[in-house]
Amino acid sequence: MRSPVALCGMIFAAVLITGVVPRVNAQQVVLPPPVVSLIGQGDNYMAHRDYVKALDSYQKAEKASHHECSECLLREIKVYKTAGDFNTALDCAKKAEKEAADNKREMANALLTHANLLAAMSSKPKDKKLVEA
């Protein structure tokens, strides 16, 4: 029986070995300055453990990007995980996967986050969520 953490580590290693994660010269999404500013504010609030304001900043950044910023959603997931709201974090992970469809790097991050959430939410070794992860 393997722990969820070990399983997630093996998934991460498999992703790195197969080369799904692109190298340094990969395409990068250029975000508008207001979105970058809001993400920076959210990061600052996270550093000061003001999770409500951080979540608000990330949600405003997502809205300002016209729902095309998977990075905003991945940062929202961190807030929800910290608060223990795994179901909402899982919904955000699914949205992040849809928004990152064109960018392989962001898609890999979204898929890894989704798998980590499912593993964290599982309670038994043969739980459906762990099998899905």
C-alpha positions in Angstrom: 0.0 0.0 0.0 1.4 3.3 -1.0 0.7 6.7 0.6 -1.0 9.4 -1.5 2.1 11.6 -1.2 4.3 8.8 -2.7 1.8 8.2 -5.4 1.7 12.0 -6.3 5.5 12.0 -6.3 5.5 9.1 -8.8 3.0 10.9 -11.0 5.2 14.0 -10.9 8.3 11.9 -11.8 6.5 10.3 -14.7 5.4 13.7 -16.0 9.0 14.9 -15.9 10.4 11.7 -17.5 8.0 11.6 -20.3 8.7 15.3 -21.1 5.1 16.5 -20.8 6.4 19.6 -19.0 8.0 21.8 -21.6 11.5 23.2 -21.3 12.6 26.8 -20.6 11.9 27.9 -24.2 8.3 26.9 -24.1 5.4 29.2 -24.9 4.5 31.5 -22.1 1.2 33.3 -21.6 1.7 37.1 -21.3 -0.8 38.5 -18.8 -2.1 42.1 -18.9 -0.5 44.4 -16.3 -3.7 44.8 -14.2 -3.9 41.0 -13.9 -0.2 40.7 -12.9 -0.7 43.5 -10.4 -3.7 41.7 -8.8 -1.9 38.4 -8.7 1.0 40.2 -6.9 -1.4 41.7 -4.4 -2.8 38.3 -3.8 0.6 36.8 -3.3 1.4 39.6 -0.8 -1.8 38.9 1.1 -0.9 35.1 1.1 2.5 35.9 2.6 0.8 37.8 5.4 -1.8 35.0 5.8 -4.7 37.2 4.9 -6.5 34.5 2.9 -9.8 36.4 2.4 -8.1 39.3 0.7 -5.8 37.0 -1.2 -8.7 35.1 -2.6 -10.5 38.3 -3.5 -7.4 39.5 -5.4 -7.1 36.3 -7.3 -10.8 36.3 -8.2 -10.5 39.9 -9.4 -7.5 38.9 -11.5 -9.4 36.0 -13.0 -12.3 38.3 -13.9 -9.9 41.0 -15.3 -8.3 38.3 -17.6 -11.8 37.4 -18.9 -11.5 33.9 -17.4 -8.4 33.0 -19.4 -5.9 32.9 -16.5 -5.3 29.4 -15.3 -2.5 30.7 -13.0 -5.2 32.8 -11.2 -7.2 29.7 -10.6 -4.2 27.7 -9.4 -3.5 30.4 -6.8 -7.1 30.3 -5.7 -6.7 26.6 -5.2 -3.8 27.3 -2.7 -6.1 29.5 -0.7 -9.0 26.9 -0.7 -6.6 24.1 0.3 -5.2 26.2 3.1 -8.8 26.8 4.3 -9.6 23.1 4.0 -12.2 23.6 1.2 -11.1 20.8 -1.0 -14.4 20.6 -3.0 -14.2 24.2 -4.2 -10.5 23.7 -4.9 -11.3 20.7 -7.0 -13.9 22.7 -9.0 -11.2 25.4 -9.6 -8.7 22.7 -10.7 -11.2 21.5 -13.3 -11.7 25.1 -14.5 -7.9 25.6 -14.7 -7.6 22.5 -16.9 -10.1 24.0 -19.3 -8.5 27.4 -19.4 -5.0 25.9 -19.9 -6.0 23.8 -22.9 -3.5 25.5 -25.3 -0.5 25.9 -22.9 1.2 22.5 -22.1 3.0 23.9 -19.1 -0.1 25.3 -17.4 -2.0 22.2 -18.4 0.6 20.0 -16.6 0.4 22.2 -13.5 -3.4 22.0 -13.6 -3.5 18.2 -14.0 -0.9 17.8 -11.2 -2.9 20.0 -8.9 -6.1 18.1 -9.7 -4.4 14.8 -9.0 -2.9 16.1 -5.7 -6.3 17.3 -4.6 -7.9 14.0 -5.4 -5.2 12.1 -3.5 -5.6 14.5 -0.5 -9.4 14.0 -0.5 -9.1 10.2 -0.5 -9.6 8.3 2.7 -8.9 4.7 1.7 -6.3 3.0 -0.5 -8.9 1.9 -3.0 -11.0 5.1 -2.9 -12.4 6.2 -6.2 -10.8 9.6 -5.9 -7.3 8.1 -5.4 -7.9 5.7 -8.4 -8.9 8.7 -10.5 -5.8 10.6 -9.5 
